[in-house]
């Protein structure tokens, strides 16, 4: 029976108001502890969890602008990075579907961090996320990873032998760690226990080799003097030898890949090589229009950084023989994690010290690159636009650009975008059965947002 004196519509509005206030309070209480990122009280929080879930499909890097439920398969992986949608910066953000063209680049007051990272993981307690050490879960598989790679790279030319092994064992081995964790998640989902197949471990080795080869070539392109706290190969041995060493590592990686013998895996990881190279070419250019410039930046970021993580996660899922929707979930986890990783790296280029990073900060600006904080700042200060197009080549451009970034909230908006991708990555993990490796992958997303180097 209807309540006397209250219309049906008024009653519904009252219920919605009560639900909105409850969700607002819960999100504000949980956001800081879950993501370790400060949340402004002015942020626009979505009124209910259904709306929240639907808005996740409005990610600035959603691949299909015409449907909220894009189904990614191996047949689409060559075309998806051409379907980024970058809306007009003055557009409203209250729509819930990518086809309505929401605006991820609006003012910070209309931005928000997503809710807790744990609510998307069924049957998983917050305490388990805190206690799970990602590297400890795969310690046995990671123990001899660098030595095994060095064995693959053995050559009877002493100087070349030293150069090919120069960087291995010095870095965090982040990419193989994520790859191995995803392998355990997929295998555990099929009740195969806490195991990693040899072929899956080989994919992790290939991931580290491809990444390292790209670093060697990047240092030549960028004329970098330092890498991982050491003098770069380019600085120490010169461009010619460095290029040859990078090519050698790349060739050995493809040989190891061929030994896996699975045509689908070979195709996936061959695409990574193509993406890395084309991403490097994209980094050498920019776009006049600011919306096209963001699209260009996001596509470049996917190709240079996210493609490797996404496709190696997908490869080990294929090897596990999990269902197609879980293969897609593994890919989407890696893609979102990779995008978040690069966005955080862009932030650190402005806020981290040289000692923490192991390389000079402001590196992107000095190389003429406009990363995410600069692109956000350029929306407010139009005088940055010609500087971006001339790649900060004139005297004082780098200093002025940095000052404008510090004057705006470009760094904060970049952090929020990174948090959004991390949240989406964690959401994909809910499709897998609970296990320690799944908790560890969730914690990787949280650690990533708070990293200092």
JONOR-V847594 format. One line per field, one symbol per residue. ss: DSSP state (~ for helix, > for strand, _ for the rest). phi: phi as a letter, one per 30 degrees, with the letter a starting at -180 (. if undefined). burial: # if it has 16 or more other ideal C-beta (glycine too) atoms within 10 Angstrom, else .. A space follows every 10 residues. Layout:
ss = ???
phi = ???
burial = ???
//
This chain:
ss = _______~~~ ~~~~~~~~~~ ~~~~~~~~~~ ~~~~~_____ ________~~ ~~~~~~____ __________ _________~ ~~________ _______~~~ _______~~~ __________ _____~~~~~ ~__~~~~_~~ ~~__~~~~~~ ~~_____~~~ ~~~~______ ___~~~~~~~ ~~~~~~~~~_ _______~~~ ~~~~~~~~~~ ~~~~~~~~~~ ~~___>>__> >_~~~~~_~~ ~~~~~~~~~~ ~~~~~~~~~~ __~~~~~~~~ ~~~~~~~~~~ ~~~______~ ~~~~~~~~~~ ~~~~~~~~~~ ~~~~~~~~~~ ___~~~~~~~ ~~~~~~~~~~ ~~~~~~~~~~ ~__~~~~___ __~~~~____ _~~~~~~~~~ ___~~~~~~_ ______~~~~ ~~~~~~~__~ ~~~~~~~~~~ ~~~~~~~~~_ _____~~~~~ ~~~~~~~~~_ ___
phi = .dddibdedd dddddddddd dddedddddc ddddchbdcd ddddcddadd dedddedced cddbdcadbd ccbddcddcd dcceccdddc ddccdcbedd hdcdcddddc dadddddddd cdicdddddd ddcedddced ddecddeddd ddcebdcedd edddcecdjc ddhddddddd ddddddddec icidbbdddd ddddddeddd ddeddddedd ddhdcbahic ddedddbjdd dddddedddd dddddddddd iceddddedd dddddddddd ddddbabddd dddddddddd deddcdeddd dddddddddd iddedddddd ddeddddddd eddddddddc cddddddiad didddddicc deeddddddc cdddeddddc hhdddjdddd dddddddcce dddddddddd ddddddeddd dcddaedddd dddedddedc dca
burial = .......... .......... ..#...#..# #..##.#.#. ..#.###... .#.####### #####..#.# .#.#..#..# #.#####... ..#.####.. ########.. ########## #..#...##. .#.#..##.. ##..##..#. .##......# ..######.. #.######## #########. .....#..## ########## ########## .#.#.###.. .####.#... ###.##.### .###.##..# ....#..##. ###.##.### .##..#...# ..######## ########## ########## .#...##### ########## ########## .#....#.#. #.###.#### #########. #..#..##.. ##....##.# ##.##..### ########## ########## ##.####### ######.##. ...
//
